[in-house]
């Protein structure tokens, strides 16, 4: 395992899309959720690139947006204070 922090590594498209380097509470569950959604978004982005313009590419764009939304709601739920 590398000694580099997440901020020191080049952040992927998915990592940028979920704000992988932003976790002010250093919550390990938040980090894990963001990492998993970043992986999903990276996969969809690669498939979108392969698909090119057209309906299939648009659907991957929608999937990316919806994954970002789901990630944000998951982080909101994890950090919710009663």
ABEGO torsion letter per residue (X at the ends): XBABBAAABBBBAAAAAAGAABBAAGBAAAAAAAAAAAAAAAAAAAAAAAAEBEAAAAAAAAAAAAAAAAAAAAAAAAABBX
